[in-house]
Amino acid sequence: MTQVLKLIKAFGRFWWDFLVGDTPELFVSTLVILAATALLSRGHHAGYAAEVILPLLVVLSLLWSVRKSWPKR
């Protein structure tokens, strides 16, 4: 493998580890939240989406992530 390909591979691994890391569900939920906010902001309810729906989705995704990491009884 050439040096350039090794650098590209290392760069890709860095960004994967930086963005996804140990919790891929937070990465996916962030993409879903951004997409939902973008779709909702296209309509006439952009303020409502920014003030209510976005924080609600963020809190729900964080609770979902924390719930998955709780120890099983």
PyMOL Python script that loads the backbone (N, CA, C, O; Angstrom):
from pymol import cmd

cmd.read_pdbstr("""\
ATOM      1  N   MET A   1       0.844  -1.180   0.000  1.00  0.00           N
ATOM      2  CA  MET A   1       0.000   0.000   0.000  1.00  0.00           C
ATOM      3  C   MET A   1       0.891   1.246   0.000  1.00  0.00           C
ATOM      4  O   MET A   1       1.893   1.307   0.712  1.00  0.00           O
ATOM      5  N   THR A   2       0.519   2.206  -0.784  1.00  0.00           N
ATOM      6  CA  THR A   2       1.343   3.405  -0.862  1.00  0.00           C
ATOM      7  C   THR A   2       1.133   4.271   0.377  1.00  0.00           C
ATOM      8  O   THR A   2       0.183   4.083   1.137  1.00  0.00           O
ATOM      9  N   GLN A   3       2.022   5.199   0.553  1.00  0.00           N
ATOM     10  CA  GLN A   3       1.949   6.101   1.707  1.00  0.00           C
ATOM     11  C   GLN A   3       0.686   6.957   1.669  1.00  0.00           C
ATOM     12  O   GLN A   3       0.092   7.236   2.710  1.00  0.00           O
ATOM     13  N   VAL A   4       0.278   7.372   0.475  1.00  0.00           N
ATOM     14  CA  VAL A   4      -0.923   8.208   0.336  1.00  0.00           C
ATOM     15  C   VAL A   4      -2.162   7.437   0.778  1.00  0.00           C
ATOM     16  O   VAL A   4      -3.014   7.989   1.474  1.00  0.00           O
ATOM     17  N   LEU A   5      -2.275   6.161   0.381  1.00  0.00           N
ATOM     18  CA  LEU A   5      -3.423   5.355   0.784  1.00  0.00           C
ATOM     19  C   LEU A   5      -3.431   5.113   2.288  1.00  0.00           C
ATOM     20  O   LEU A   5      -4.499   5.083   2.900  1.00  0.00           O
ATOM     21  N   LYS A   6      -2.269   4.942   2.889  1.00  0.00           N
ATOM     22  CA  LYS A   6      -2.194   4.777   4.342  1.00  0.00           C
ATOM     23  C   LYS A   6      -2.667   6.038   5.054  1.00  0.00           C
ATOM     24  O   LYS A   6      -3.363   5.958   6.066  1.00  0.00           O
ATOM     25  N   LEU A   7      -2.292   7.202   4.526  1.00  0.00           N
ATOM     26  CA  LEU A   7      -2.733   8.463   5.128  1.00  0.00           C
ATOM     27  C   LEU A   7      -4.241   8.645   4.979  1.00  0.00           C
ATOM     28  O   LEU A   7      -4.900   9.107   5.910  1.00  0.00           O
ATOM     29  N   ILE A   8      -4.789   8.291   3.832  1.00  0.00           N
ATOM     30  CA  ILE A   8      -6.232   8.406   3.620  1.00  0.00           C
ATOM     31  C   ILE A   8      -6.984   7.465   4.559  1.00  0.00           C
ATOM     32  O   ILE A   8      -8.005   7.839   5.135  1.00  0.00           O
ATOM     33  N   LYS A   9      -6.478   6.252   4.709  1.00  0.00           N
ATOM     34  CA  LYS A   9      -7.102   5.285   5.603  1.00  0.00           C
ATOM     35  C   LYS A   9      -7.038   5.755   7.056  1.00  0.00           C
ATOM     36  O   LYS A   9      -8.017   5.619   7.790  1.00  0.00           O
ATOM     37  N   ALA A  10      -5.918   6.297   7.471  1.00  0.00           N
ATOM     38  CA  ALA A  10      -5.779   6.814   8.836  1.00  0.00           C
ATOM     39  C   ALA A  10      -6.705   8.011   9.062  1.00  0.00           C
ATOM     40  O   ALA A  10      -7.289   8.155  10.136  1.00  0.00           O
ATOM     41  N   PHE A  11      -6.836   8.853   8.063  1.00  0.00           N
ATOM     42  CA  PHE A  11      -7.730  10.008   8.155  1.00  0.00           C
ATOM     43  C   PHE A  11      -9.182   9.561   8.299  1.00  0.00           C
ATOM     44  O   PHE A  11      -9.929  10.113   9.107  1.00  0.00           O
ATOM     45  N   GLY A  12      -9.577   8.562   7.518  1.00  0.00           N
ATOM     46  CA  GLY A  12     -10.925   8.020   7.615  1.00  0.00           C
ATOM     47  C   GLY A  12     -11.189   7.368   8.959  1.00  0.00           C
ATOM     48  O   GLY A  12     -12.264   7.539   9.533  1.00  0.00           O
ATOM     49  N   ARG A  13     -10.216   6.623   9.464  1.00  0.00           N
ATOM     50  CA  ARG A  13     -10.376   6.002  10.791  1.00  0.00           C
ATOM     51  C   ARG A  13     -10.485   7.054  11.885  1.00  0.00           C
ATOM     52  O   ARG A  13     -11.270   6.885  12.818  1.00  0.00           O
ATOM     53  N   PHE A  14      -9.728   8.123  11.796  1.00  0.00           N
ATOM     54  CA  PHE A  14      -9.813   9.184  12.786  1.00  0.00           C
ATOM     55  C   PHE A  14     -11.222   9.765  12.819  1.00  0.00           C
ATOM     56  O   PHE A  14     -11.816   9.897  13.889  1.00  0.00           O
ATOM     57  N   TRP A  15     -11.765  10.116  11.640  1.00  0.00           N
ATOM     58  CA  TRP A  15     -13.089  10.728  11.608  1.00  0.00           C
ATOM     59  C   TRP A  15     -14.173   9.747  12.043  1.00  0.00           C
ATOM     60  O   TRP A  15     -15.139  10.153  12.689  1.00  0.00           O
ATOM     61  N   TRP A  16     -14.037   8.479  11.706  1.00  0.00           N
ATOM     62  CA  TRP A  16     -15.008   7.484  12.165  1.00  0.00           C
ATOM     63  C   TRP A  16     -14.974   7.398  13.683  1.00  0.00           C
ATOM     64  O   TRP A  16     -16.024   7.396  14.325  1.00  0.00           O
ATOM     65  N   ASP A  17     -13.789   7.327  14.260  1.00  0.00           N
ATOM     66  CA  ASP A  17     -13.671   7.243  15.716  1.00  0.00           C
ATOM     67  C   ASP A  17     -14.138   8.534  16.382  1.00  0.00           C
ATOM     68  O   ASP A  17     -14.737   8.498  17.457  1.00  0.00           O
ATOM     69  N   PHE A  18     -13.869   9.655  15.757  1.00  0.00           N
ATOM     70  CA  PHE A  18     -14.268  10.951  16.322  1.00  0.00           C
ATOM     71  C   PHE A  18     -15.783  11.125  16.282  1.00  0.00           C
ATOM     72  O   PHE A  18     -16.370  11.569  17.269  1.00  0.00           O
ATOM     73  N   LEU A  19     -16.423  10.790  15.178  1.00  0.00           N
ATOM     74  CA  LEU A  19     -17.859  11.002  15.033  1.00  0.00           C
ATOM     75  C   LEU A  19     -18.694   9.890  15.652  1.00  0.00           C
ATOM     76  O   LEU A  19     -19.687  10.160  16.327  1.00  0.00           O
ATOM     77  N   VAL A  20     -18.302   8.658  15.430  1.00  0.00           N
ATOM     78  CA  VAL A  20     -19.101   7.535  15.909  1.00  0.00           C
ATOM     79  C   VAL A  20     -18.635   7.097  17.288  1.00  0.00           C
ATOM     80  O   VAL A  20     -19.445   6.991  18.209  1.00  0.00           O
ATOM     81  N   GLY A  21     -17.366   6.845  17.439  1.00  0.00           N
ATOM     82  CA  GLY A  21     -16.800   6.472  18.736  1.00  0.00           C
ATOM     83  C   GLY A  21     -17.419   5.215  19.309  1.00  0.00           C
ATOM     84  O   GLY A  21     -17.615   4.223  18.606  1.00  0.00           O
ATOM     85  N   ASP A  22     -17.727   5.270  20.612  1.00  0.00           N
ATOM     86  CA  ASP A  22     -18.265   4.111  21.315  1.00  0.00           C
ATOM     87  C   ASP A  22     -19.782   4.016  21.235  1.00  0.00           C
ATOM     88  O   ASP A  22     -20.355   2.974  21.555  1.00  0.00           O
ATOM     89  N   THR A  23     -20.433   5.086  20.815  1.00  0.00           N
ATOM     90  CA  THR A  23     -21.892   5.101  20.816  1.00  0.00           C
ATOM     91  C   THR A  23     -22.437   5.467  19.434  1.00  0.00           C
ATOM     92  O   THR A  23     -22.748   6.630  19.175  1.00  0.00           O
ATOM     93  N   PRO A  24     -22.549   4.490  18.562  1.00  0.00           N
ATOM     94  CA  PRO A  24     -23.079   4.789  17.229  1.00  0.00           C
ATOM     95  C   PRO A  24     -24.527   5.252  17.264  1.00  0.00           C
ATOM     96  O   PRO A  24     -24.974   5.941  16.348  1.00  0.00           O
ATOM     97  N   GLU A  25     -25.282   4.878  18.325  1.00  0.00           N
ATOM     98  CA  GLU A  25     -26.674   5.314  18.393  1.00  0.00           C
ATOM     99  C   GLU A  25     -26.790   6.827  18.555  1.00  0.00           C
ATOM    100  O   GLU A  25     -27.754   7.422  18.072  1.00  0.00           O
ATOM    101  N   LEU A  26     -25.836   7.454  19.219  1.00  0.00           N
ATOM    102  CA  LEU A  26     -25.863   8.918  19.319  1.00  0.00           C
ATOM    103  C   LEU A  26     -25.552   9.566  17.971  1.00  0.00           C
ATOM    104  O   LEU A  26     -26.123  10.603  17.635  1.00  0.00           O
ATOM    105  N   PHE A  27     -24.663   8.970  17.212  1.00  0.00           N
ATOM    106  CA  PHE A  27     -24.354   9.496  15.878  1.00  0.00           C
ATOM    107  C   PHE A  27     -25.568   9.396  14.966  1.00  0.00           C
ATOM    108  O   PHE A  27     -25.906  10.345  14.259  1.00  0.00           O
ATOM    109  N   VAL A  28     -26.213   8.247  14.990  1.00  0.00           N
ATOM    110  CA  VAL A  28     -27.392   8.048  14.146  1.00  0.00           C
ATOM    111  C   VAL A  28     -28.530   8.952  14.597  1.00  0.00           C
ATOM    112  O   VAL A  28     -29.211   9.549  13.763  1.00  0.00           O
ATOM    113  N   SER A  29     -28.747   9.063  15.902  1.00  0.00           N
ATOM    114  CA  SER A  29     -29.826   9.929  16.384  1.00  0.00           C
ATOM    115  C   SER A  29     -29.549  11.393  16.058  1.00  0.00           C
ATOM    116  O   SER A  29     -30.485  12.152  15.804  1.00  0.00           O
ATOM    117  N   THR A  30     -28.294  11.800  16.061  1.00  0.00           N
ATOM    118  CA  THR A  30     -27.958  13.168  15.668  1.00  0.00           C
ATOM    119  C   THR A  30     -28.303  13.419  14.208  1.00  0.00           C
ATOM    120  O   THR A  30     -28.841  14.473  13.867  1.00  0.00           O
ATOM    121  N   LEU A  31     -27.998  12.460  13.349  1.00  0.00           N
ATOM    122  CA  LEU A  31     -28.349  12.596  11.934  1.00  0.00           C
ATOM    123  C   LEU A  31     -29.863  12.651  11.743  1.00  0.00           C
ATOM    124  O   LEU A  31     -30.360  13.425  10.925  1.00  0.00           O
ATOM    125  N   VAL A  32     -30.597  11.829  12.501  1.00  0.00           N
ATOM    126  CA  VAL A  32     -32.060  11.823  12.401  1.00  0.00           C
ATOM    127  C   VAL A  32     -32.631  13.146  12.891  1.00  0.00           C
ATOM    128  O   VAL A  32     -33.546  13.693  12.275  1.00  0.00           O
ATOM    129  N   ILE A  33     -32.101  13.663  13.991  1.00  0.00           N
ATOM    130  CA  ILE A  33     -32.578  14.935  14.533  1.00  0.00           C
ATOM    131  C   ILE A  33     -32.319  16.070  13.552  1.00  0.00           C
ATOM    132  O   ILE A  33     -33.191  16.909  13.328  1.00  0.00           O
ATOM    133  N   LEU A  34     -31.134  16.100  12.970  1.00  0.00           N
ATOM    134  CA  LEU A  34     -30.828  17.145  11.992  1.00  0.00           C
ATOM    135  C   LEU A  34     -31.714  17.048  10.765  1.00  0.00           C
ATOM    136  O   LEU A  34     -32.164  18.066  10.241  1.00  0.00           O
ATOM    137  N   ALA A  35     -31.967  15.826  10.300  1.00  0.00           N
ATOM    138  CA  ALA A  35     -32.836  15.649   9.134  1.00  0.00           C
ATOM    139  C   ALA A  35     -34.273  16.045   9.448  1.00  0.00           C
ATOM    140  O   ALA A  35     -34.930  16.696   8.635  1.00  0.00           O
ATOM    141  N   ALA A  36     -34.766  15.656  10.627  1.00  0.00           N
ATOM    142  CA  ALA A  36     -36.132  16.026  11.012  1.00  0.00           C
ATOM    143  C   ALA A  36     -36.276  17.529  11.149  1.00  0.00           C
ATOM    144  O   ALA A  36     -37.280  18.099  10.722  1.00  0.00           O
ATOM    145  N   THR A  37     -35.291  18.170  11.735  1.00  0.00           N
ATOM    146  CA  THR A  37     -35.345  19.623  11.890  1.00  0.00           C
ATOM    147  C   THR A  37     -35.288  20.314  10.535  1.00  0.00           C
ATOM    148  O   THR A  37     -35.987  21.303  10.315  1.00  0.00           O
ATOM    149  N   ALA A  38     -34.471  19.807   9.632  1.00  0.00           N
ATOM    150  CA  ALA A  38     -34.389  20.396   8.295  1.00  0.00           C
ATOM    151  C   ALA A  38     -35.708  20.252   7.552  1.00  0.00           C
ATOM    152  O   ALA A  38     -36.149  21.184   6.879  1.00  0.00           O
ATOM    153  N   LEU A  39     -36.340  19.092   7.669  1.00  0.00           N
ATOM    154  CA  LEU A  39     -37.625  18.892   6.998  1.00  0.00           C
ATOM    155  C   LEU A  39     -38.718  19.763   7.610  1.00  0.00           C
ATOM    156  O   LEU A  39     -39.538  20.331   6.888  1.00  0.00           O
ATOM    157  N   LEU A  40     -38.733  19.868   8.934  1.00  0.00           N
ATOM    158  CA  LEU A  40     -39.760  20.676   9.587  1.00  0.00           C
ATOM    159  C   LEU A  40     -39.551  22.166   9.352  1.00  0.00           C
ATOM    160  O   LEU A  40     -40.516  22.929   9.331  1.00  0.00           O
ATOM    161  N   SER A  41     -38.314  22.585   9.177  1.00  0.00           N
ATOM    162  CA  SER A  41     -38.055  24.009   9.003  1.00  0.00           C
ATOM    163  C   SER A  41     -38.420  24.498   7.605  1.00  0.00           C
ATOM    164  O   SER A  41     -38.456  25.704   7.363  1.00  0.00           O
ATOM    165  N   ARG A  42     -38.691  23.574   6.681  1.00  0.00           N
ATOM    166  CA  ARG A  42     -39.087  23.971   5.335  1.00  0.00           C
ATOM    167  C   ARG A  42     -40.505  24.520   5.313  1.00  0.00           C
ATOM    168  O   ARG A  42     -40.854  25.301   4.428  1.00  0.00           O
ATOM    169  N   GLY A  43     -41.308  24.128   6.260  1.00  0.00           N
ATOM    170  CA  GLY A  43     -42.700  24.561   6.293  1.00  0.00           C
ATOM    171  C   GLY A  43     -42.863  25.886   7.011  1.00  0.00           C
ATOM    172  O   GLY A  43     -41.899  26.619   7.236  1.00  0.00           O
ATOM    173  N   HIS A  44     -44.089  26.172   7.360  1.00  0.00           N
ATOM    174  CA  HIS A  44     -44.411  27.428   8.028  1.00  0.00           C
ATOM    175  C   HIS A  44     -44.199  27.353   9.538  1.00  0.00           C
ATOM    176  O   HIS A  44     -44.386  28.346  10.241  1.00  0.00           O
ATOM    177  N   HIS A  45     -43.814  26.193  10.033  1.00  0.00           N
ATOM    178  CA  HIS A  45     -43.661  26.005  11.472  1.00  0.00           C
ATOM    179  C   HIS A  45     -42.198  25.902  11.878  1.00  0.00           C
ATOM    180  O   HIS A  45     -41.861  25.100  12.749  1.00  0.00           O
ATOM    181  N   ALA A  46     -41.337  26.681  11.278  1.00  0.00           N
ATOM    182  CA  ALA A  46     -39.900  26.601  11.547  1.00  0.00           C
ATOM    183  C   ALA A  46     -39.588  26.982  12.988  1.00  0.00           C
ATOM    184  O   ALA A  46     -38.744  26.347  13.621  1.00  0.00           O
ATOM    185  N   GLY A  47     -40.246  27.999  13.515  1.00  0.00           N
ATOM    186  CA  GLY A  47     -40.016  28.409  14.901  1.00  0.00           C
ATOM    187  C   GLY A  47     -40.436  27.339  15.878  1.00  0.00           C
ATOM    188  O   GLY A  47     -39.759  27.097  16.877  1.00  0.00           O
ATOM    189  N   TYR A  48     -41.553  26.697  15.592  1.00  0.00           N
ATOM    190  CA  TYR A  48     -42.039  25.619  16.454  1.00  0.00           C
ATOM    191  C   TYR A  48     -41.061  24.448  16.452  1.00  0.00           C
ATOM    192  O   TYR A  48     -40.793  23.859  17.500  1.00  0.00           O
ATOM    193  N   ALA A  49     -40.531  24.112  15.284  1.00  0.00           N
ATOM    194  CA  ALA A  49     -39.574  23.012  15.187  1.00  0.00           C
ATOM    195  C   ALA A  49     -38.309  23.322  15.969  1.00  0.00           C
ATOM    196  O   ALA A  49     -37.754  22.449  16.636  1.00  0.00           O
ATOM    197  N   ALA A  50     -37.857  24.556  15.888  1.00  0.00           N
ATOM    198  CA  ALA A  50     -36.616  24.924  16.567  1.00  0.00           C
ATOM    199  C   ALA A  50     -36.804  25.026  18.075  1.00  0.00           C
ATOM    200  O   ALA A  50     -35.895  24.687  18.832  1.00  0.00           O
ATOM    201  N   GLU A  51     -37.951  25.479  18.516  1.00  0.00           N
ATOM    202  CA  GLU A  51     -38.151  25.722  19.940  1.00  0.00           C
ATOM    203  C   GLU A  51     -38.653  24.521  20.715  1.00  0.00           C
ATOM    204  O   GLU A  51     -38.359  24.393  21.903  1.00  0.00           O
ATOM    205  N   VAL A  52     -39.402  23.640  20.076  1.00  0.00           N
ATOM    206  CA  VAL A  52     -40.030  22.541  20.807  1.00  0.00           C
ATOM    207  C   VAL A  52     -39.503  21.181  20.370  1.00  0.00           C
ATOM    208  O   VAL A  52     -39.057  20.388  21.200  1.00  0.00           O
ATOM    209  N   ILE A  53     -39.554  20.917  19.098  1.00  0.00           N
ATOM    210  CA  ILE A  53     -39.263  19.568  18.624  1.00  0.00           C
ATOM    211  C   ILE A  53     -37.781  19.234  18.719  1.00  0.00           C
ATOM    212  O   ILE A  53     -37.430  18.126  19.125  1.00  0.00           O
ATOM    213  N   LEU A  54     -36.917  20.151  18.360  1.00  0.00           N
ATOM    214  CA  LEU A  54     -35.479  19.875  18.406  1.00  0.00           C
ATOM    215  C   LEU A  54     -34.997  19.545  19.820  1.00  0.00           C
ATOM    216  O   LEU A  54     -34.338  18.521  19.999  1.00  0.00           O
ATOM    217  N   PRO A  55     -35.297  20.370  20.838  1.00  0.00           N
ATOM    218  CA  PRO A  55     -34.857  19.991  22.189  1.00  0.00           C
ATOM    219  C   PRO A  55     -35.498  18.700  22.690  1.00  0.00           C
ATOM    220  O   PRO A  55     -34.860  17.930  23.408  1.00  0.00           O
ATOM    221  N   LEU A  56     -36.750  18.460  22.317  1.00  0.00           N
ATOM    222  CA  LEU A  56     -37.410  17.224  22.726  1.00  0.00           C
ATOM    223  C   LEU A  56     -36.720  16.006  22.123  1.00  0.00           C
ATOM    224  O   LEU A  56     -36.502  15.014  22.818  1.00  0.00           O
ATOM    225  N   LEU A  57     -36.379  16.069  20.858  1.00  0.00           N
ATOM    226  CA  LEU A  57     -35.674  14.962  20.223  1.00  0.00           C
ATOM    227  C   LEU A  57     -34.284  14.748  20.817  1.00  0.00           C
ATOM    228  O   LEU A  57     -33.839  13.610  20.959  1.00  0.00           O
ATOM    229  N   VAL A  58     -33.609  15.818  21.160  1.00  0.00           N
ATOM    230  CA  VAL A  58     -32.279  15.700  21.768  1.00  0.00           C
ATOM    231  C   VAL A  58     -32.377  15.009  23.129  1.00  0.00           C
ATOM    232  O   VAL A  58     -31.598  14.103  23.424  1.00  0.00           O
ATOM    233  N   VAL A  59     -33.318  15.429  23.944  1.00  0.00           N
ATOM    234  CA  VAL A  59     -33.488  14.820  25.273  1.00  0.00           C
ATOM    235  C   VAL A  59     -33.862  13.350  25.134  1.00  0.00           C
ATOM    236  O   VAL A  59     -33.336  12.510  25.863  1.00  0.00           O
ATOM    237  N   LEU A  60     -34.761  13.029  24.212  1.00  0.00           N
ATOM    238  CA  LEU A  60     -35.150  11.631  24.014  1.00  0.00           C
ATOM    239  C   LEU A  60     -33.982  10.769  23.550  1.00  0.00           C
ATOM    240  O   LEU A  60     -33.837   9.631  23.996  1.00  0.00           O
ATOM    241  N   SER A  61     -33.154  11.296  22.667  1.00  0.00           N
ATOM    242  CA  SER A  61     -32.015  10.501  22.201  1.00  0.00           C
ATOM    243  C   SER A  61     -30.983  10.300  23.309  1.00  0.00           C
ATOM    244  O   SER A  61     -30.378   9.233  23.408  1.00  0.00           O
ATOM    245  N   LEU A  62     -30.782  11.309  24.131  1.00  0.00           N
ATOM    246  CA  LEU A  62     -29.848  11.144  25.247  1.00  0.00           C
ATOM    247  C   LEU A  62     -30.387  10.156  26.276  1.00  0.00           C
ATOM    248  O   LEU A  62     -29.629   9.343  26.806  1.00  0.00           O
ATOM    249  N   LEU A  63     -31.676  10.215  26.563  1.00  0.00           N
ATOM    250  CA  LEU A  63     -32.268   9.251  27.489  1.00  0.00           C
ATOM    251  C   LEU A  63     -32.178   7.834  26.933  1.00  0.00           C
ATOM    252  O   LEU A  63     -31.916   6.887  27.674  1.00  0.00           O
ATOM    253  N   TRP A  64     -32.394   7.691  25.635  1.00  0.00           N
ATOM    254  CA  TRP A  64     -32.286   6.383  25.000  1.00  0.00           C
ATOM    255  C   TRP A  64     -30.860   5.847  25.108  1.00  0.00           C
ATOM    256  O   TRP A  64     -30.659   4.661  25.367  1.00  0.00           O
ATOM    257  N   SER A  65     -29.882   6.710  24.913  1.00  0.00           N
ATOM    258  CA  SER A  65     -28.487   6.291  24.997  1.00  0.00           C
ATOM    259  C   SER A  65     -28.106   5.899  26.422  1.00  0.00           C
ATOM    260  O   SER A  65     -27.419   4.900  26.638  1.00  0.00           O
ATOM    261  N   VAL A  66     -28.555   6.688  27.384  1.00  0.00           N
ATOM    262  CA  VAL A  66     -28.250   6.377  28.780  1.00  0.00           C
ATOM    263  C   VAL A  66     -28.947   5.097  29.209  1.00  0.00           C
ATOM    264  O   VAL A  66     -28.370   4.285  29.933  1.00  0.00           O
ATOM    265  N   ARG A  67     -30.171   4.915  28.772  1.00  0.00           N
ATOM    266  CA  ARG A  67     -30.934   3.714  29.126  1.00  0.00           C
ATOM    267  C   ARG A  67     -30.252   2.449  28.598  1.00  0.00           C
ATOM    268  O   ARG A  67     -30.265   1.409  29.256  1.00  0.00           O
ATOM    269  N   LYS A  68     -29.657   2.545  27.407  1.00  0.00           N
ATOM    270  CA  LYS A  68     -28.973   1.381  26.846  1.00  0.00           C
ATOM    271  C   LYS A  68     -27.717   1.027  27.636  1.00  0.00           C
ATOM    272  O   LYS A  68     -27.287  -0.127  27.625  1.00  0.00           O
ATOM    273  N   SER A  69     -27.130   1.994  28.316  1.00  0.00           N
ATOM    274  CA  SER A  69     -25.887   1.724  29.044  1.00  0.00           C
ATOM    275  C   SER A  69     -26.117   1.361  30.494  1.00  0.00           C
ATOM    276  O   SER A  69     -25.161   1.025  31.194  1.00  0.00           O
ATOM    277  N   TRP A  70     -27.368   1.416  30.978  1.00  0.00           N
ATOM    278  CA  TRP A  70     -27.642   1.014  32.354  1.00  0.00           C
ATOM    279  C   TRP A  70     -27.406  -0.472  32.519  1.00  0.00           C
ATOM    280  O   TRP A  70     -27.696  -1.257  31.617  1.00  0.00           O
ATOM    281  N   PRO A  71     -26.874  -0.865  33.685  1.00  0.00           N
ATOM    282  CA  PRO A  71     -26.652  -2.306  33.891  1.00  0.00           C
ATOM    283  C   PRO A  71     -27.972  -3.054  33.997  1.00  0.00           C
ATOM    284  O   PRO A  71     -28.953  -2.542  34.536  1.00  0.00           O
ATOM    285  N   LYS A  72     -27.980  -4.258  33.479  1.00  0.00           N
ATOM    286  CA  LYS A  72     -29.171  -5.112  33.545  1.00  0.00           C
ATOM    287  C   LYS A  72     -29.277  -5.722  34.926  1.00  0.00           C
ATOM    288  O   LYS A  72     -28.268  -6.075  35.536  1.00  0.00           O
ATOM    289  N   ARG A  73     -30.500  -5.846  35.421  1.00  0.00           N
ATOM    290  CA  ARG A  73     -30.688  -6.491  36.735  1.00  0.00           C
ATOM    291  C   ARG A  73     -31.183  -7.890  36.571  1.00  0.00           C
ATOM    292  O   ARG A  73     -31.399  -8.588  37.561  1.00  0.00           O
TER     293      ARG A  73
END
""", "prot")
cmd.dss("prot")
cmd.show_as("cartoon", "prot")
cmd.util.cbc("prot")
cmd.orient("prot")
